[in-house]
Amino acid sequence: MKKLISALLIAISAAGITAHAENTDLIIKYNGNILNFSQSPVIVDGKTLVQLRPIAEAMDLDIVFKGGEESTVTLYDKNTTVVFTMNSNKVLVNNEESQMITAPILRNNSTFIPVRELAEPFGKTVEYNGKTQTVTIEDIKTDSKEAD
C-alpha cells in the first residue's frame, strides 16, 4: 500500500499538478484598512494569491476581463497598465514582459493573483507579518513640498 501511495504522489508531482491550500486566517490591509473577500486567500507554491477585485477596487484601478482561449485580466490607472494571463507566469507591465513565480488562477468564478504581483507594479509596498498573519499594502509616501 505504501508503494502505491508513493507511486501516486510521484505521478502527481511529475504531472505538474499544484496543490492549493486556503489560508482563512490571513488578513489583508490596504493603507491601514482591512479588506473583505468573499473567498479566502489561496496558497500556491508558497505564494499567497488573493481575489483580484477587492484589492483592485481598493487601489482604484480599472479592470478589464477578456475570456477565450488565452484569458487575460488587465488592470490600469493613469500611469500603469498590467496584463495578467490566466494560468501563465507571463505578465506585461506597460508592455514589458516579465515572469511571475506563480501564475494567476480562476477559482470558484473569481480571479486569484499573487498579492505582490498585483500591488507592486502600481507603486505599492507589500509587507508580510507571519506573526499576525497580515499582508499590508501601502501607497509609497513621497515627501513633496510645494515651492513658494
C-alpha positions in Angstrom: 0.0 0.0 0.0 2.9 2.4 0.8 4.4 1.7 -2.6 1.1 2.5 -4.3 0.7 5.9 -2.4 4.4 6.7 -3.1 3.9 6.0 -6.8 0.7 8.1 -6.9 2.5 11.1 -5.3 5.4 10.8 -7.7 2.9 10.7 -10.6 1.1 13.7 -9.4 4.4 15.6 -9.0 5.5 14.6 -12.4 2.3 15.7 -14.0 2.8 19.2 -12.6 -0.4 19.3 -10.5 -0.2 22.0 -7.9 -1.9 21.8 -4.6 -3.9 24.8 -3.5 -4.5 25.4 0.2 -6.8 28.1 1.7 -5.5 30.4 4.4 -8.6 31.6 6.3 -6.5 33.3 9.0 -4.8 35.7 6.6 -5.6 39.4 7.0 -5.1 41.8 4.0 -4.8 45.5 4.7 -4.6 48.4 2.2 -3.5 51.7 3.7 -4.5 50.5 7.2 -8.0 49.3 6.2 -8.8 45.6 6.4 -10.2 44.4 3.1 -13.1 41.9 2.9 -13.1 39.0 0.5 -15.9 36.6 -0.4 -13.3 33.8 -0.7 -10.2 33.1 1.4 -6.8 33.7 0.0 -5.1 30.6 -1.5 -1.5 29.5 -1.0 0.0 28.1 -4.3 3.7 27.1 -4.3 4.3 29.0 -1.1 2.8 32.3 -2.6 -0.4 34.0 -1.4 -3.0 34.5 -4.1 -6.0 36.8 -3.4 -9.2 37.7 -5.1 -8.3 40.4 -7.6 -11.4 42.6 -7.4 -11.4 43.7 -3.7 -7.7 44.9 -3.9 -8.1 46.4 -7.4 -11.1 48.3 -6.3 -9.4 49.5 -3.1 -6.5 50.7 -5.2 -8.9 52.5 -7.5 -7.8 50.5 -10.6 -9.9 49.9 -13.7 -10.4 46.2 -14.6 -10.9 44.6 -18.0 -11.5 40.8 -18.3 -11.0 39.1 -21.6 -12.2 35.5 -21.9 -11.4 33.0 -24.6 -8.5 30.5 -25.2 -6.0 32.8 -23.5 -8.0 34.7 -20.8 -6.5 37.9 -19.6 -7.1 40.4 -16.9 -5.9 44.0 -17.5 -5.6 46.4 -14.6 -4.8 50.1 -15.2 -4.7 53.5 -13.8 -3.5 56.8 -15.3 0.2 55.7 -15.3 0.4 52.0 -15.4 -1.2 49.1 -17.3 -0.7 45.5 -16.1 -1.9 42.5 -18.1 -2.1 39.1 -16.4 -2.7 35.9 -18.5 -4.6 33.2 -16.6 -2.6 30.1 -15.8 0.5 31.7 -17.2 3.6 33.1 -15.5 3.8 35.8 -18.1 2.8 39.4 -17.1 3.0 42.6 -19.1 3.7 45.8 -17.2 3.5 48.8 -19.5 4.1 46.5 -22.5 7.3 45.0 -20.9 7.1 41.3 -20.4 8.3 39.6 -17.2 7.8 36.3 -15.4 5.9 35.7 -12.2 6.8 32.8 -9.9 3.1 31.8 -9.5 0.5 32.2 -12.3 -3.0 33.7 -11.7 -5.8 31.2 -11.4 -9.5 31.1 -11.7 -11.2 29.5 -8.7 -15.0 29.5 -8.0 -15.5 32.1 -10.7 -13.0 34.5 -9.1 -9.6 35.5 -10.4 -6.8 35.0 -7.8 -3.5 36.8 -8.3 -0.3 36.9 -6.2 -0.6 39.9 -3.9 2.9 41.3 -4.6 2.4 41.0 -8.4 -0.8 42.8 -8.2 0.3 45.7 -6.0 4.0 46.5 -6.7 3.6 47.5 -10.4 1.3 50.3 -9.2 3.9 51.6 -6.8 2.7 50.0 -3.6 4.8 48.3 -0.9 3.8 44.9 0.3 4.8 43.6 3.7 4.0 40.3 5.3 4.0 39.7 9.1 4.0 36.0 9.8 3.3 36.5 13.5 0.0 38.3 12.9 -0.7 36.6 9.5 -1.2 40.0 8.0 -0.3 41.3 4.5 0.0 45.1 4.4 -0.2 47.0 1.2 0.6 50.7 1.3 0.9 53.6 -1.1 4.6 54.7 -1.3 4.8 58.0 0.5 6.8 60.8 -1.1 7.9 64.0 0.6 6.7 66.6 -1.8 6.7 70.2 -0.6 5.3 72.8 -2.8 7.7 75.6 -3.8 6.8 79.1 -2.7 
